[in-house]
Amino acid sequence: MPDLFKGRTLVMATMHGKDRFLGPMLEQKLGVKVIVPEQFNTDQYGTFSGETERKQSQPETARLKAEEAMRNTGADLALASEGTFQPHHVFFMAQANYELLLLKDALHNAEWQSWEVSLRTTSVSKTFHTPEEALKISKQLKFPSHAAIIKTHGSNGYAYVQKGLLDKEALLMAAREALEASSSGSAIIENDLRAHMNPTRQKVILQAGRNLLKNLASPCTRCEWPGFGLEEKIPGLPCSLCGSATRLTQFELFACTRCSYKEKRNREDGKRFAEPENCDSCNP
């Protein structure tokens, strides 16, 4: 790992406890001291529960968080994250969790990004009409190990939103209150996707952190700047039965954030062919 960060303060732009599971690893591997800004409101950039719409892309939102955290603390090194849940870029019918970590270094005018995409998600949203129905649906949310949100729509936005529900009685009370506030006789129960409330998402963010550290430990093969990381996965892995190109990754494109040098490599796992079950020609 480069000495670029050793002995420096790293501010994490979070209000949802990401420092608790990312901080120790970053301190150990980078030699930094992790801090969190006081009274830092990341909800202003968008919320999973829908009250505030995210207006920028994932990278731009994470960048804004990092820059604000540095202004608030005076630190010149910041880490921010931003996650989304959307259809997978290859398996379109499946929902995936896309997590981005962005490390911004104002001292060296540098930035590094690291992604992790996972099909293992706990993100459920269902309509209910009675508190008992809400409690029954909560099993699909992995409640109570994963927190729930109860909400209902109003004439302008949401008439009722209760987050961070972690026990049965609180969930039933919130369900009753939401139904009372509802004009349609129904309300919504869904996973609380904030990092400190969703252990499944925590694991994806943690893997994005491992990916970031791996990138930082890989110098550019041309200029030796740290962070020669994976920029793009190029599909086309041939089918082992018919030879047709599949949607699975065939090559990985690595890029330097400093000199913009790029290098196309074979898959890291060495896999050269796809199984027929992943081929659109053999398995339409």
C-alpha positions as CSV (number, residue, x, y, z in Angstrom):
1,M,0.0,0.0,0.0
2,P,1.4,3.4,-0.9
3,D,2.5,5.9,1.8
4,L,0.3,8.5,0.2
5,F,-2.2,8.4,3.0
6,K,-0.1,7.3,6.1
7,G,-0.6,9.5,9.1
8,R,-3.4,11.6,7.6
9,T,-6.9,12.2,8.7
10,L,-9.6,10.6,6.6
11,V,-13.1,12.0,7.0
12,M,-16.0,9.7,6.2
13,A,-19.0,11.5,4.8
14,T,-21.7,9.4,6.5
15,M,-24.5,9.8,9.1
16,H,-25.5,6.1,8.9
17,G,-22.6,4.4,10.7
18,K,-20.5,3.3,7.7
19,D,-17.4,4.2,9.7
20,R,-18.1,1.4,12.2
21,F,-17.5,-1.4,9.6
22,L,-15.3,0.4,7.1
23,G,-13.2,2.5,9.5
24,P,-11.1,-0.2,11.1
25,M,-10.1,-1.7,7.8
26,L,-9.1,1.7,6.3
27,E,-7.1,2.6,9.4
28,Q,-5.2,-0.6,9.3
29,K,-4.5,-0.8,5.6
30,L,-4.0,2.9,4.8
31,G,-2.5,4.2,8.1
32,V,-5.1,6.9,8.4
33,K,-7.2,8.2,11.3
34,V,-10.9,8.0,10.4
35,I,-13.2,10.7,11.7
36,V,-16.9,11.5,11.0
37,P,-18.2,15.1,10.6
38,E,-20.6,16.3,13.3
39,Q,-24.2,17.1,12.3
40,F,-23.6,15.9,8.8
41,N,-26.8,15.5,6.8
42,T,-26.4,13.2,3.8
43,D,-30.2,13.0,3.4
44,Q,-30.1,16.3,1.6
45,Y,-28.6,14.5,-1.4
46,G,-31.4,11.9,-1.6
47,T,-33.1,9.2,0.5
48,F,-34.0,5.6,-0.3
49,S,-37.4,6.2,1.3
50,G,-38.3,8.7,-1.3
51,E,-38.8,12.0,0.6
52,T,-35.8,13.6,-1.1
53,E,-35.0,12.8,-4.7
54,R,-31.4,12.3,-5.7
55,K,-30.7,14.8,-8.5
56,Q,-27.2,13.8,-9.4
57,S,-25.5,10.6,-10.6
58,Q,-24.0,8.2,-8.1
59,P,-20.4,9.5,-8.6
60,E,-21.4,13.2,-8.5
61,T,-23.5,12.6,-5.4
62,A,-20.6,10.9,-3.6
63,R,-18.3,13.6,-4.7
64,L,-20.5,16.3,-3.3
65,K,-20.7,14.5,0.0
66,A,-16.9,14.1,0.2
67,E,-16.3,17.8,-0.6
68,E,-18.8,18.9,2.0
69,A,-17.2,16.6,4.6
70,M,-13.8,18.2,3.9
71,R,-15.2,21.7,4.2
72,N,-16.9,20.8,7.5
73,T,-13.8,19.3,9.1
74,G,-10.8,20.9,7.4
75,A,-9.5,17.5,6.3
76,D,-8.0,17.1,2.9
77,L,-8.9,13.4,2.5
78,A,-12.5,12.1,2.4
79,L,-14.4,9.0,1.6
80,A,-18.0,9.0,0.6
81,S,-20.4,6.2,-0.6
82,E,-23.5,6.1,-2.7
83,G,-25.8,3.1,-3.3
84,T,-28.7,2.3,-5.7
85,F,-31.0,-0.6,-6.3
86,Q,-31.8,-1.1,-10.0
87,P,-32.1,-3.9,-12.6
88,H,-28.8,-5.7,-13.1
89,H,-26.9,-4.7,-16.2
90,V,-26.6,-8.3,-17.4
91,F,-29.5,-10.2,-15.8
92,F,-32.1,-7.6,-16.5
93,M,-35.0,-9.3,-14.7
94,A,-33.0,-9.3,-11.4
95,Q,-32.6,-6.4,-9.0
96,A,-29.0,-5.5,-8.0
97,N,-27.4,-3.3,-5.4
98,Y,-24.8,-1.0,-7.0
99,E,-22.4,0.5,-4.4
100,L,-19.8,3.1,-5.1
101,L,-17.0,4.3,-2.8
102,L,-15.3,7.5,-3.8
103,L,-12.0,8.5,-2.2
104,K,-11.1,12.2,-2.7
105,D,-7.6,13.5,-2.0
106,A,-7.5,17.3,-2.1
107,L,-3.8,17.4,-1.2
108,H,-2.8,15.5,-4.4
109,N,-5.8,16.6,-6.5
110,A,-6.7,13.0,-7.0
111,E,-9.8,10.8,-6.9
112,W,-10.4,7.0,-6.8
113,Q,-13.6,5.1,-7.3
114,S,-14.5,1.6,-6.4
115,W,-17.7,-0.4,-7.3
116,E,-19.4,-3.5,-6.1
117,V,-22.5,-4.9,-7.7
118,S,-24.4,-7.6,-5.9
119,L,-27.5,-9.7,-6.7
120,R,-27.9,-10.6,-3.0
121,T,-30.2,-7.8,-1.9
122,T,-32.7,-7.3,0.8
123,S,-34.9,-4.7,-0.8
124,V,-38.7,-5.4,-0.6
125,S,-41.6,-3.0,-1.0
126,K,-45.2,-4.2,-0.5
127,T,-48.6,-2.7,0.0
128,F,-50.7,-3.7,3.0
129,H,-54.2,-3.0,4.2
130,T,-54.1,-4.2,7.9
131,P,-51.4,-4.1,10.5
132,E,-51.5,-7.9,10.6
133,E,-50.8,-8.0,6.9
134,A,-47.8,-5.7,7.4
135,L,-46.4,-8.0,10.1
136,K,-46.8,-11.0,7.8
137,I,-45.1,-9.3,4.9
138,S,-42.2,-8.2,7.2
139,K,-40.8,-11.8,7.1
140,Q,-39.9,-11.1,3.4
141,L,-37.8,-8.1,4.6
142,K,-35.8,-10.3,7.0
143,F,-37.4,-8.3,9.8
144,P,-36.3,-7.7,12.6
145,S,-32.6,-8.3,11.7
146,H,-33.2,-5.8,8.8
147,A,-35.2,-2.7,9.7
148,A,-38.5,-1.8,8.1
149,I,-40.1,1.5,6.9
150,I,-43.8,2.1,7.0
151,K,-45.2,4.9,4.9
152,T,-48.2,6.1,3.0
153,H,-48.7,8.6,0.2
154,G,-50.5,11.9,0.7
155,S,-51.8,14.6,-1.6
156,N,-48.3,16.1,-1.8
157,G,-45.5,13.6,-1.1
158,Y,-45.8,11.3,1.9
159,A,-48.5,11.7,4.5
160,Y,-46.6,9.4,7.0
161,V,-43.1,7.9,7.1
162,Q,-41.7,5.9,10.0
163,K,-38.1,4.6,9.6
164,G,-35.8,2.3,11.5
165,L,-38.5,-0.1,12.8
166,L,-36.8,-3.0,14.5
167,D,-39.4,-4.7,16.8
168,K,-42.9,-6.1,16.4
169,E,-44.8,-3.6,18.5
170,A,-43.2,-0.6,16.9
171,L,-44.0,-2.0,13.4
172,L,-47.7,-2.7,14.3
173,M,-48.1,0.8,15.8
174,A,-46.6,2.4,12.7
175,A,-48.8,0.4,10.4
176,R,-51.9,1.5,12.3
177,E,-50.9,5.2,12.2
178,A,-50.0,4.9,8.5
179,L,-53.4,3.4,7.7
180,E,-55.2,6.1,9.7
181,A,-53.3,8.8,7.7
182,S,-54.0,7.1,4.4
183,S,-56.9,8.2,2.1
184,S,-56.8,4.9,0.1
185,G,-57.0,2.5,3.0
186,S,-53.6,1.1,2.2
187,A,-49.9,1.8,3.1
188,I,-46.5,0.5,2.2
189,I,-43.9,-1.6,4.1
190,E,-40.4,-1.8,2.8
191,N,-36.8,-2.3,3.8
192,D,-34.9,0.5,5.4
193,L,-32.0,0.6,3.1
194,R,-29.8,2.9,5.2
195,A,-26.5,1.2,5.8
196,H,-26.9,0.9,9.6
197,M,-30.3,-0.7,9.2
198,N,-29.6,-3.2,6.5
199,P,-26.9,-5.9,7.2
200,T,-27.1,-7.3,3.6
201,R,-26.2,-3.9,2.2
202,Q,-23.4,-3.4,4.7
203,K,-21.7,-6.5,3.3
204,V,-21.8,-5.0,-0.3
205,I,-20.4,-1.7,0.9
206,L,-17.6,-3.6,2.8
207,Q,-16.7,-5.5,-0.4
208,A,-16.5,-2.2,-2.2
209,G,-14.1,-1.1,0.5
210,R,-12.0,-4.2,-0.1
211,N,-12.0,-3.5,-3.9
212,L,-10.9,0.1,-3.2
213,L,-7.9,-1.1,-1.1
214,K,-7.0,-3.6,-3.8
215,N,-7.0,-0.9,-6.4
216,L,-4.9,1.4,-4.3
217,A,-2.4,-1.4,-3.9
218,S,-2.1,-1.7,-7.7
219,P,0.2,0.9,-9.3
220,C,-0.3,2.0,-12.9
221,T,1.9,-0.1,-15.2
222,R,2.9,3.1,-17.0
223,C,3.3,5.9,-14.4
224,E,3.2,3.9,-11.2
225,W,0.4,6.0,-9.6
226,P,-1.7,4.0,-7.2
227,G,-5.1,2.9,-8.1
228,F,-4.8,1.1,-11.4
229,G,-8.3,-0.2,-11.0
230,L,-11.1,-2.0,-12.9
231,E,-13.0,0.5,-15.0
232,E,-15.2,-1.7,-17.1
233,K,-16.2,-5.3,-17.6
234,I,-16.5,-6.1,-21.3
235,P,-19.0,-8.8,-22.2
236,G,-18.7,-11.5,-24.8
237,L,-17.4,-14.7,-23.0
238,P,-18.0,-17.4,-25.6
239,C,-20.4,-20.2,-25.0
240,S,-18.7,-23.6,-24.4
241,L,-21.2,-25.4,-26.6
242,C,-22.0,-23.1,-29.6
243,G,-19.2,-20.5,-29.4
244,S,-21.7,-17.6,-29.4
245,A,-20.8,-14.5,-27.4
246,T,-22.7,-14.3,-24.1
247,R,-23.5,-11.4,-21.8
248,L,-20.9,-12.6,-19.3
249,T,-17.6,-10.8,-18.9
250,Q,-14.8,-11.8,-21.3
251,F,-12.3,-9.0,-20.7
252,E,-11.7,-6.5,-17.9
253,L,-10.5,-2.9,-18.7
254,F,-8.2,-1.4,-16.1
255,A,-7.4,2.4,-16.1
256,C,-5.2,4.9,-14.3
257,T,-6.8,7.9,-12.7
258,R,-3.7,10.0,-13.2
259,C,-2.3,9.4,-16.7
260,S,-5.4,7.9,-18.2
261,Y,-3.5,4.8,-19.5
262,K,-5.8,1.8,-20.1
263,E,-5.1,-1.9,-20.3
264,K,-7.4,-4.7,-21.4
265,R,-6.9,-8.0,-19.5
266,N,-8.5,-11.4,-19.5
267,R,-10.9,-12.2,-16.6
268,E,-9.1,-12.4,-13.3
269,D,-10.6,-15.8,-12.6
270,G,-9.2,-17.3,-15.8
271,K,-12.6,-18.5,-17.1
272,R,-12.5,-18.8,-20.9
273,F,-16.0,-20.1,-21.7
274,A,-19.5,-19.7,-20.4
275,E,-21.9,-22.5,-19.6
276,P,-24.7,-23.0,-22.1
277,E,-27.3,-22.0,-19.5
278,N,-25.9,-18.5,-19.7
279,C,-26.0,-18.4,-23.5
280,D,-29.0,-16.6,-25.2
281,S,-28.6,-18.8,-28.3
282,C,-28.6,-22.2,-26.4
283,N,-31.0,-21.1,-23.8
284,P,-33.3,-18.4,-25.3
